Amino acid sequence: MGNSYTTQPGVCSSSHNTLSPLVAALPSWFRFAQCLRCYYDTKLAFPHLVNAGKYSASIFVLIFTTLNTIQREQIPVNDQVLDRPVYLLWILCAVINSCYTFYWDVYMDWGLELHKKTRPKGLKFHHITIYYLAIVEDLLLRFAWSITIAVDGLLEKEITLSILAAAEIFRRFVWNVFRVEDEHVISYKFRTPSPWLPKHEEDVEASRHQPGAIAQQKNNDPSQK
């Protein structure tokens, strides 16, 4: 099991395939460039430069992941960790990236400020416990990469990658649910004109129990036509 990371005759090693890490880095690179462009246009360091830092951290993780894979093929697996500085740098970058993205998920993408005593208006879930559970879930899955350290040599690489891929799909699904909700809250807060969003607080409460009531009311209102 442990030698699944080593090179074998007639078997192509993933570290020799430079195309894979380059393709994996493209989404983060494009978003990094977009953030720099937004900063150039607006001169606002926050959130554009801060967001750019988040994507640059993801790129560094990919770089050290590739370098670590190459080094593992050149150094015996049973060597001391201190003899593998790239491995330590990979862990450091992964921890920084996970903390960075977790903070951004909760406070920027989801807009959750649960330390406040008042419940934000427009939230769709009645029980605030759901938001705490989502935060814990996001934190755990942001650090799911640490499984590769815990089960190193115990599971085949393909099995570990399959588990991580399934966990990431679930994390992104949950992220999208609360991201869409945050967009709804923002639209409600700033009264962004939209034919399917309620414009009054009482409409928000009514839409929770009768989702089609607001749309029907707008269709019957001549001023909305």
C-alpha positions, 0 to 999 in steps of 0.5 A, spaced: 500 500 500 505 504 501 509 503 495 503 506 491 506 513 491 512 510 488 514 509 481 514 503 477 516 500 471 511 501 465 507 506 470 506 513 469 507 517 475 502 523 476 508 527 478 511 527 471 504 529 468 505 537 469 499 538 465 494 536 471 497 541 476 496 546 471 489 545 469 487 544 477 490 551 478 487 555 472 480 556 476 484 559 482 489 563 477 483 566 473 479 568 480 486 571 482 486 575 476 479 577 476 480 580 483 486 584 481 482 587 476 477 589 480 482 592 485 485 596 479 478 598 477 475 600 484 482 601 488 478 598 494 483 593 497 478 590 501 475 585 499 478 585 492 486 584 494 484 580 500 480 575 496 486 575 491 490 572 497 485 567 498 486 564 491 493 565 491 494 561 497 490 555 493 495 556 488 501 555 493 497 549 496 497 546 489 505 547 488 507 544 494 502 538 493 506 537 486 513 538 489 511 533 495 509 528 490 515 528 486 520 528 493 516 522 495 518 518 489 526 520 491 526 519 498 524 513 502 517 513 505 520 511 512 525 517 512 524 523 518 519 528 516 524 533 518 528 531 512 522 533 507 522 540 508 517 541 502 512 536 506 512 541 512 511 547 507 505 543 504 502 542 511 503 549 512 500 552 506 494 547 507 493 549 514 493 557 512 489 556 506 484 552 510 483 557 515 483 563 510 477 559 506 473 557 512 473 564 514 471 567 507 466 562 507 462 564 513 463 571 514 463 573 506 460 568 502 455 566 507 454 573 511 453 570 518 455 574 524 452 569 529 456 573 535 450 578 534 444 577 539 439 579 534 437 574 528 439 577 521 433 578 517 431 574 511 434 568 514 430 562 511 432 557 516 428 558 523 433 554 527 439 558 528 442 551 530 442 549 523 447 555 521 452 552 527 452 545 524 453 548 517 459 552 520 462 546 523 461 542 517 465 547 513 470 547 518 471 539 518 471 539 511 476 544 509 481 540 513 479 534 510 486 534 506 489 532 513 486 525 512 491 523 507 496 524 513 492 520 518 491 514 513 498 514 510 500 507 508 493 504 510 489 506 504 490 506 497 491 513 494 485 512 489 480 510 495 483 516 499 482 521 493 475 518 492 473 519 499 476 527 499 472 528 492 465 526 495 467 530 501 468 536 497 462 535 493 458 535 499 461 541 502 460 545 495 453 543 496 452 546 503 456 552 501 451 553 495 445 553 499 447 558 504 451 562 499 444 563 495 441 565 502 446 570 503 444 573 496 437 573 498 438 577 504 442 582 501 437 583 496 432 584 501 436 589 505 438 593 500 431 592 496 434 590 490 429 590 484 427 583 483 420 580 481 421 574 485 424 577 491 419 580 497 420 587 498 417 588 505 419 584 512 411 581 512 412 578 505 419 575 508 415 571 513 409 570 509 413 567 503 416 562 508 409 559 509 406 560 502 412 560 497 407 562 491 403 567 495 408 573 493 409 571 486 401 571 485 400 577 489 405 581 484 402 578 478 395 581 480 398 587 482 397 592 476 403 596 478 408 590 477 406 589 470 
